[in-house]
Amino acid sequence: MERVGFIGLGIMGKPMAKNIMKSGYDLVVYNRSQTSVQELIKEGAEAAQSPKEVAQKVDVLVTMLPDSPDVKKVLLGVDGAIEGLSKGKMVIDMSSISPIVARELDVTLQDKGIRMMDAPVSGGESGAIEGTLAIMVGANESDYELYRKLLLAMGKSVHRVGDVGSGNVAKLVNQSIVALNIAAISEAFLLGAKSGVDPRSIYEAISGGLAGSNALNAKFPMMTDNNFMAGFTLELHKKDLDNVLKNAQSLNVEMPLTSMVTEFVEDLIKSGEAKSDHSALLKYFENLSSSKLIR
């Protein structure tokens, strides 16, 4: 079984790395914060002191980082992974980044004989912990088949959508739909609450119909419990929405709904909600209508 490297042990990355080990892979890890590294060492992982060192010790390198500049720095910066990767090795970037950047990185790595796929995920912290993530893969078919088993160690739904960069295109579509879903849930349920009907009763009545969705089932209970502890933060969702709009602009695609919800998210971040779960979009609508979902 191939030896796996993992860089980026954040909210999502740490449980994903643990699930790789649970599937029997030897794991080498690197992270700027050492707390997560020490936790994984206790569970059997080996620590490295730089991305370069991780790359030297493994057959396939997985990265799970916040944004495009972070991935570039880890792969191409000083003591970056590219300095330790030998010809034929594989990089699987599971970060949510710009598809344009993913394709640029692929070209740079190919020049060194290094293979790459982009495989961003959806499912939040709970999906990462439970190993039930949806993974959207951009890769050639042979690489996808070769590493599908590794991806299934972290996710339940693994689909190739095209060549490198396609995974992040699918993720941008996903993030736009999720943001609009949460906004619609917030706005509509506040109407119900202000009309004097228990939102929980409305949920029970509609969740089995066309309005039902994974977003509704996952986020509505957080809203009614006033629990906005992050599984996926507003600031990370804002980053994804910015990437959606940048790519849309480059393709002359108009996305007025996504633009509008991005402004709502930006307002919440400015008010101190950056680290709150994206279900905290509810607070924007509560402030707008001077009412609460649950009194």
C-alpha positions in Angstrom: 0.0 0.0 0.0 1.3 3.4 -0.9 2.6 5.8 1.7 0.5 9.0 2.0 1.5 12.5 2.9 -1.0 15.0 4.3 -0.5 18.8 4.6 -3.2 20.9 6.2 -4.7 19.6 9.4 -7.5 22.1 10.0 -11.1 21.6 10.8 -11.5 19.4 7.7 -8.0 18.1 7.2 -7.4 16.5 10.6 -10.3 14.1 10.5 -9.7 13.4 6.8 -6.1 12.4 7.7 -7.3 10.2 10.6 -9.7 8.4 8.2 -6.8 7.7 5.8 -4.9 6.0 8.7 -8.0 4.1 9.7 -8.0 2.6 6.2 -4.5 1.2 6.7 -2.3 3.7 5.0 1.0 4.9 6.5 0.8 8.7 6.9 3.3 11.5 7.1 1.9 14.9 8.1 2.9 18.5 8.2 1.0 21.5 9.6 2.0 25.0 10.8 0.1 24.4 14.0 1.7 21.6 16.0 -1.3 20.7 18.1 -2.9 18.7 15.4 0.4 17.2 14.4 1.0 15.9 17.9 -2.5 14.4 18.0 -1.9 12.5 14.9 1.5 11.3 16.0 -0.2 9.7 19.0 -2.4 7.8 16.6 0.5 6.5 14.5 1.4 9.2 12.0 4.9 10.4 11.3 5.7 14.2 11.4 7.8 16.1 8.9 9.3 19.5 9.3 8.4 21.0 5.9 6.3 20.3 2.8 9.5 19.2 1.0 10.3 16.6 3.7 6.7 15.2 3.5 7.0 14.9 -0.3 10.4 13.1 -0.1 8.9 10.4 2.2 5.7 9.6 0.4 4.3 8.2 -2.8 1.2 10.4 -2.9 0.7 13.8 -1.3 -2.7 15.1 -0.2 -3.1 18.9 0.5 -6.1 20.4 2.3 -5.5 24.2 2.6 -7.7 27.3 2.9 -7.1 29.0 -0.5 -5.2 29.2 -3.7 -2.2 31.2 -2.3 -1.8 28.7 0.5 -1.7 25.8 -2.0 0.8 27.6 -4.2 3.1 28.3 -1.2 3.0 24.7 0.1 3.7 23.2 -3.4 5.9 25.8 -5.0 7.4 28.0 -2.2 10.6 27.7 -0.2 11.0 24.2 1.0 7.8 23.5 -1.0 6.6 20.0 -1.9 7.9 20.4 -5.5 11.4 20.3 -4.2 10.8 16.8 -2.7 8.5 15.2 -5.2 10.2 12.9 -7.7 9.0 12.1 -11.2 5.8 10.0 -11.3 4.5 11.0 -7.8 1.0 12.2 -7.3 -0.4 15.4 -5.7 -4.1 15.3 -4.7 -5.2 18.8 -3.8 -8.4 18.6 -1.9 -8.6 22.4 -1.1 -11.3 24.5 -2.6 -9.4 26.9 -4.9 -9.8 28.6 -8.2 -10.0 26.2 -11.1 -7.7 28.5 -13.0 -5.0 28.1 -10.3 -5.6 24.3 -10.2 -4.8 24.1 -13.9 -1.8 26.4 -13.6 -0.4 24.2 -10.8 -1.0 21.1 -12.9 1.0 22.5 -15.8 3.9 23.5 -13.4 4.0 20.0 -11.8 3.7 18.2 -15.2 6.9 20.0 -16.3 8.6 18.2 -13.5 7.0 14.9 -14.4 4.6 15.1 -11.3 1.0 14.1 -11.7 -1.9 16.0 -10.1 -5.6 15.9 -9.5 -7.9 18.4 -7.8 -10.5 16.8 -5.5 -12.4 19.4 -3.4 -15.0 18.2 -0.9 -18.4 19.0 0.4 -20.0 17.8 3.7 -18.4 20.0 6.3 -16.7 18.9 9.5 -19.3 16.2 10.3 -18.7 14.7 6.9 -15.0 14.8 7.3 -15.2 13.1 10.7 -17.6 10.4 9.5 -15.8 9.8 6.2 -19.0 10.7 4.3 -17.7 13.6 2.2 -18.8 14.2 -1.4 -15.6 14.4 -3.4 -15.5 16.1 -6.8 -12.5 15.0 -8.8 -10.6 16.6 -11.7 -8.1 14.0 -13.1 -7.4 11.8 -16.1 -9.3 8.5 -16.0 -6.3 6.3 -15.2 -5.2 8.4 -12.2 -8.7 8.6 -10.9 -9.1 4.8 -11.0 -5.7 4.4 -9.3 -6.5 6.7 -6.4 -10.2 6.2 -6.0 -9.7 3.8 -3.1 -7.7 6.4 -1.2 -10.4 9.0 -1.8 -13.0 6.6 -0.6 -11.2 6.4 2.7 -12.4 10.0 3.2 -15.6 10.2 1.3 -18.8 8.3 0.5 -19.5 9.9 -2.8 -16.5 10.1 -5.2 -17.1 11.2 -8.8 -14.7 12.2 -11.6 -16.2 15.2 -13.4 -13.4 15.9 -15.9 -9.8 16.7 -16.2 -7.7 18.8 -13.7 -9.6 21.9 -12.7 -13.0 20.3 -13.2 -13.2 19.3 -9.6 -13.0 22.9 -8.5 -15.6 24.0 -11.1 -18.0 21.5 -9.5 -17.1 22.8 -6.1 -17.9 26.4 -7.1 -21.3 25.3 -8.4 -21.9 23.5 -5.1 -20.9 26.5 -3.0 -23.2 28.8 -5.0 -26.2 26.5 -4.6 -25.5 25.9 -0.8 -25.2 29.6 -0.1 -28.5 30.4 -1.9 -30.2 27.5 -0.2 -29.2 28.7 3.3 -30.3 32.2 2.4 -33.7 31.0 1.1 -34.2 28.8 4.2 -33.4 31.8 6.5 -35.7 34.2 4.7 -38.6 31.8 4.3 -38.7 30.4 7.8 -38.6 33.9 9.3 -41.8 34.6 7.3 -43.3 31.6 8.9 -42.2 32.5 12.4 -43.4 36.1 12.1 -46.8 34.7 10.9 -47.1 33.0 14.2 -46.4 29.4 13.1 -43.8 27.2 14.9 -40.8 26.9 12.5 -40.3 23.3 13.6 -43.8 22.4 12.6 -43.2 24.0 9.2 -40.0 22.0 8.8 -41.8 18.7 9.6 -44.5 19.6 7.0 -42.2 20.5 4.1 -38.9 18.6 4.6 -40.3 15.5 2.8 -41.4 17.6 -0.2 -39.7 19.5 -3.0 -38.4 22.1 -0.6 -36.5 19.4 1.3 -32.7 19.3 0.9 -29.5 18.3 2.6 -28.9 21.9 3.4 -32.3 22.2 5.1 -31.7 19.0 7.1 -28.2 20.0 8.2 -28.7 23.7 8.9 -32.2 24.2 10.1 -31.5 22.4 13.5 -28.5 24.7 14.0 -30.7 27.7 13.4 -33.4 26.7 15.8 -30.8 25.8 18.5 -29.1 29.1 17.8 -25.9 27.1 17.4 -23.5 28.6 14.9 -20.4 26.7 15.9 -18.6 26.3 12.7 -18.6 23.2 10.6 -17.8 25.5 7.7 -17.2 29.2 8.4 -18.7 32.2 6.8 -15.2 33.5 5.9 -14.4 30.3 4.0 -17.7 30.4 2.2 -17.0 34.0 1.3 -13.7 32.9 -0.2 -15.5 30.3 -2.3 -18.1 32.7 -3.4 -15.5 35.2 -4.5 -13.9 32.5 -6.6 -17.4 31.7 -8.1 -17.8 35.4 -9.1 -14.3 35.8 -10.4 -14.7 32.7 -12.6 -18.2 33.8 -13.7 -16.8 37.2 -14.7 -14.0 35.6 -16.7 -16.6 33.6 -18.6 -19.2 36.5 -19.0 -21.7 34.6 -16.9 -24.1 36.7 -14.9 -24.8 35.4 -11.3 -27.0 38.1 -9.6 -28.3 35.8 -6.9 -24.8 34.6 -5.9 -23.6 38.2 -6.0 -26.4 39.3 -3.6 -25.8 36.5 -1.1 -22.1 37.2 -1.2 -22.9 40.8 -0.1 -25.0 39.4 2.8 -22.1 37.2 3.9 -19.7 40.1 3.7 -21.9 42.2 5.9 -22.0 39.4 8.5 -18.2 39.1 8.4 -17.8 42.8 9.0 -20.1 42.5 12.0 -17.8 39.9 13.6 -19.3 36.6 12.3 -16.3 35.5 10.2 -15.7 32.4 12.3 -19.4 31.5 12.6 -20.9 28.6 10.7 -22.5 29.6 7.3 -25.9 28.8 8.8 -25.4 32.2 10.6 -26.7 33.7 7.4 -29.9 33.6 9.3 -28.7 36.5 11.4 -28.6 38.7 8.4 -32.3 38.2 7.8 -33.1 38.4 11.5 -31.5 41.8 11.6 -33.2 42.9 8.4 -36.7 42.0 9.7 -36.1 42.8 13.4 -37.3 39.4 14.3 -36.0 36.1 15.6 -36.6 32.6 14.2 -37.1 31.2 17.7 -38.2 33.7 20.4 
